[in-house]
Amino acid sequence: MSIKTSASIIADQATVCSAIRGKFVAAPASTWRPLRDIAFDWIVVGLIVWAVYRMGMLITPLAIVVIGNRQRALGNMLHEASHQNLSPQRPINDMIGTLLLAAPLLNSLPHYRRQHARHHAWLGDLERDPDLIRCTVNQGDSWFQVYVRVLRSYPAWKGSLLGHLTDRHITFDQWLTIVLWWFWFEAALAVLVGTHVAWLFLLLWVVARGTAFHAITTFREMTDHYGLSRRGIFEYTREVPDHGPVSILLHPHHNGYHVTHHLFPHIPYYDLPRAHALLVQIPEFAKRARISNAYLRGQYACVDGWGVRHA
């Protein structure tokens, strides 16, 4: 797959690459670190489903939030798989990406990779960036009103709920991979822990995708680029460094370092904080990068620019 990258993206990457050359060596993609983190995400999901089964439906709202958050975490790892950051060996990277991430998230890794490559190459392009969020801002809108409007978009909600299952651009084999994965997963659960747990897992998984996962994903995607000038990486991207439990909820696996990621897509997620710490010492990056150290309030807050006025 060859996609021509826009000139503004190349220029931004070249500027920083020349400044950082010789000062930073990215850790090679490690297979075991991603496997550990993916295993943790799945264990959390399994434990909260088991807790609902044993303790009753009273903890269902908490379970849906937890599952939605870990679905977002697994989605961020799928994003890493699209950049081959899960393993230095492409077949292993893609096997992990398909079996542990894409299929359970109702996605096709090859289709996700194609779409995401276009996002990187044509960042902010009204016609060619598949991740560009279009939304009309009305006079007097606060950031929250705009967020709710984007959240209520039916195509976006359907994508969160059903993934690529209804996407006409995936092949039948890719669609069948997703369906068969869930068939065998549910069958294995039924044999190992019982039919009731298997159905409960499926129900909680689907409800979480249509609620908590959608809400978290929409907010996270808007923090990446929404409301900014569509002129290259620096102008159109926010850098959100890790800062506490809220980052774990909204940007698990260091997914907030988005300027750093767009400049260096093949730096693995676990190395992004180290890369960011070095980049902020480079005058060109420090001057041009939009670094958001707060989500809602403060200078360069993530919601800055979402609405005409801000709550």
C-alpha positions in Angstrom: 0.0 0.0 0.0 1.5 3.3 -1.1 -0.1 6.6 0.0 1.4 9.9 -1.0 1.9 12.1 2.1 0.9 15.8 2.0 3.7 18.4 1.8 2.8 20.0 5.1 3.1 16.7 7.0 6.5 16.0 5.4 7.7 19.5 6.3 6.7 19.2 10.0 8.3 15.7 10.3 11.5 16.9 8.6 11.9 19.9 10.8 11.8 17.9 14.0 13.7 14.9 12.7 16.7 17.1 11.8 16.7 18.6 15.3 16.4 15.3 17.1 18.8 13.3 15.0 21.4 11.6 17.1 19.7 12.6 20.4 17.0 10.0 20.6 17.0 6.3 19.8 13.6 4.7 20.0 13.4 1.3 21.7 12.8 -1.4 19.2 9.3 -2.8 19.1 9.0 -5.4 21.9 6.6 -8.3 21.6 6.4 -9.1 25.3 5.5 -5.6 26.6 2.4 -5.3 24.4 1.4 -8.8 25.2 1.6 -8.0 28.9 -0.5 -4.9 28.5 -3.1 -6.6 26.3 -3.3 -9.4 28.8 -3.9 -6.9 31.6 -6.8 -5.3 29.7 -8.5 -8.6 29.0 -8.0 -9.7 32.6 -9.7 -6.6 33.9 -12.6 -7.2 31.5 -12.9 -10.8 32.6 -12.8 -9.9 36.3 -15.5 -7.3 36.0 -17.8 -9.6 34.0 -17.3 -12.3 36.7 -18.1 -9.7 39.4 -21.4 -8.9 37.7 -22.2 -12.6 37.5 -21.4 -13.2 41.1 -22.6 -10.0 42.7 -25.6 -9.1 40.6 -26.7 -6.4 38.3 -26.2 -3.6 40.9 -22.6 -3.1 39.7 -23.6 -3.2 36.0 -23.1 0.6 35.5 -19.6 0.4 36.9 -18.9 -2.7 34.8 -20.0 -0.9 31.6 -17.6 2.0 32.3 -14.7 -0.3 33.1 -15.3 -2.5 30.0 -15.7 0.6 27.8 -12.5 2.0 29.2 -10.6 -1.3 28.5 -12.2 -1.5 25.0 -10.7 1.9 24.4 -7.3 0.6 25.7 -7.5 -2.4 23.4 -8.4 0.0 20.6 -5.3 2.0 21.3 -3.3 -1.2 21.1 -5.0 -2.0 17.7 -3.8 1.4 16.6 -0.3 0.3 17.6 -0.7 -2.9 15.6 -1.6 -0.8 12.5 1.9 0.8 12.8 3.6 -2.6 13.5 4.5 -1.4 17.0 3.5 -4.7 18.7 6.4 -6.8 17.4 9.4 -6.3 15.1 8.2 -9.3 13.1 5.2 -8.3 10.9 3.5 -11.8 11.0 3.6 -11.8 14.8 2.4 -8.2 15.0 -0.5 -8.9 12.7 -1.5 -12.2 14.4 -1.6 -10.4 17.8 -3.4 -7.5 16.2 -6.1 -9.7 14.6 -6.7 -12.4 17.3 -6.4 -10.3 20.5 -7.5 -6.8 19.2 -9.1 -6.3 15.8 -11.6 -9.3 15.7 -12.9 -8.8 19.3 -13.3 -5.1 18.6 -15.3 -6.0 15.4 -12.6 -4.6 13.2 -10.5 -5.8 10.3 -6.8 -5.0 10.9 -6.0 -4.6 7.1 -8.9 -2.2 6.7 -8.0 -0.3 9.8 -4.4 0.0 8.7 -5.4 1.4 5.3 -7.8 4.0 6.8 -5.3 5.0 9.4 -2.5 5.4 6.9 -4.7 7.9 5.0 -5.3 9.8 8.2 -1.6 10.2 8.8 -0.9 11.1 5.1 -3.7 13.5 4.7 -4.2 14.9 8.2 -7.0 17.5 8.2 -7.8 17.1 4.5 -11.6 17.7 4.1 -11.8 15.0 1.4 -9.1 12.5 2.2 -8.7 12.3 6.0 -11.1 9.5 7.0 -10.9 10.5 10.7 -11.8 14.2 10.2 -14.8 15.1 12.4 -17.2 17.5 10.8 -19.6 19.4 13.0 -21.5 22.6 12.8 -20.9 25.0 15.7 -23.8 27.2 16.5 -23.5 30.7 18.0 -23.1 30.5 21.7 -22.2 26.8 21.8 -20.1 25.6 24.7 -17.6 22.7 24.3 -20.0 20.3 26.0 -22.8 21.1 23.6 -20.5 20.5 20.6 -19.3 17.2 22.2 -22.9 16.0 22.7 -23.7 16.9 19.1 -20.7 14.8 17.8 -21.6 12.1 20.3 -25.1 11.8 18.9 -23.9 11.4 15.4 -25.5 8.1 14.2 -22.7 7.1 11.8 -20.2 7.6 14.6 -22.3 5.7 17.1 -22.9 2.8 14.7 -19.1 2.6 14.1 -18.5 2.4 17.9 -21.2 -0.3 18.3 -20.6 -2.4 15.2 -17.1 -1.6 14.1 -16.4 -2.8 10.6 -19.2 -5.4 10.5 -21.4 -3.1 8.4 -18.5 -1.5 6.5 -18.9 -2.2 2.8 -15.1 -1.8 2.2 -14.0 -4.9 4.0 -13.9 -8.2 2.2 -16.1 -11.2 3.0 -13.1 -13.1 4.5 -12.4 -10.1 6.8 -16.0 -10.0 7.9 -16.1 -13.8 8.4 -12.9 -13.6 10.5 -14.7 -11.3 13.0 -17.9 -13.5 13.1 -16.0 -16.7 13.5 -13.8 -15.2 16.2 -16.9 -14.3 18.3 -18.5 -17.7 17.6 -15.5 -19.6 18.9 -14.9 -17.2 21.7 -18.4 -17.5 23.0 -18.4 -21.3 22.5 -15.2 -21.6 24.5 -16.6 -19.4 27.3 -19.8 -21.5 27.4 -17.7 -24.7 27.8 -15.2 -23.2 30.4 -17.5 -21.1 32.6 -21.0 -21.7 31.5 -23.6 -20.4 29.1 -24.9 -17.7 31.4 -21.4 -16.2 31.7 -20.9 -16.4 28.0 -24.1 -14.5 27.3 -23.5 -12.0 30.0 -20.0 -11.3 28.6 -21.5 -10.7 25.1 -24.3 -8.5 26.5 -21.9 -6.3 28.6 -19.4 -6.1 25.8 -22.0 -4.8 23.3 -23.7 -2.4 25.7 -20.3 -1.0 26.7 -19.4 -0.4 23.1 -22.6 1.6 22.5 -22.3 3.6 25.6 -19.1 4.1 27.6 -16.7 3.1 24.8 -18.5 5.5 22.4 -18.4 8.4 24.9 -14.7 7.9 25.7 -13.7 7.4 22.1 -15.6 10.4 20.9 -14.0 12.7 23.6 -10.6 11.2 22.9 -10.9 11.6 19.1 -12.0 15.2 19.6 -9.0 16.0 21.8 -6.7 14.8 19.0 -7.6 17.3 16.4 -11.0 18.9 16.7 -11.4 22.6 16.6 -7.8 23.4 15.4 -6.5 24.9 12.2 -6.0 22.2 9.5 -2.4 23.1 8.6 0.0 20.3 9.3 0.8 18.3 12.4 1.6 21.2 14.7 -1.3 23.3 13.8 -3.9 20.5 13.8 -2.8 18.2 16.7 -2.9 18.4 20.5 -0.3 16.7 22.7 -1.9 15.5 25.9 0.8 14.2 28.3 -0.2 11.7 31.0 -1.6 13.4 34.1 -3.3 11.2 36.5 -6.3 8.9 36.6 -8.2 10.8 34.0 -5.6 10.0 31.4 -6.0 6.3 32.3 -9.7 6.7 31.5 -9.5 8.8 28.3 -6.0 8.0 27.0 -4.9 4.6 28.2 -1.5 3.3 27.0 -0.1 6.8 26.6 -2.4 7.6 23.6 -2.5 11.3 24.4 1.0 12.0 23.0 -0.5 12.7 19.6 1.9 15.3 18.2 4.8 13.0 19.1 3.0 10.1 17.5 2.2 11.9 14.2 5.8 13.1 14.0 7.2 9.6 14.7 4.5 7.0 14.1 6.8 4.0 14.6 7.8 4.9 18.2 6.0 2.3 20.3 3.4 3.7 22.7 5.5 2.8 25.8 8.3 5.0 24.5 6.2 8.1 23.7 6.6 9.7 27.2 10.4 9.5 26.9 10.3 10.9 23.4 8.0 13.7 24.5 10.4 14.6 27.4 13.2 15.0 24.9 11.1 16.9 22.3 10.0 19.6 24.7 13.7 20.5 25.1 13.9 21.3 21.4 13.0 24.9 20.7 11.2 24.2 17.4 8.9 21.6 19.1 8.4 23.6 22.3 7.4 26.7 20.3 5.1 25.0 17.8 3.5 22.0 19.7 0.1 22.6 21.3 0.6 20.9 24.6 -2.6 20.4 26.6 -1.9 19.8 30.3 -5.6 19.9 31.2 -8.7 18.5 29.7 -11.3 21.1 30.6 -9.8 24.2 32.0 -6.5 26.1 31.7 -4.2 27.2 28.9 -4.5 25.0 25.8 -7.1 22.8 27.5 -8.2 20.0 25.3 -11.7 21.5 24.8 -10.3 24.8 23.8 -11.6 25.5 20.3 -14.5 23.1 20.4 -17.2 25.7 20.8 -17.8 29.4 20.3 -17.7 29.8 24.1 -16.4 27.4 26.7 -18.0 26.1 29.9 
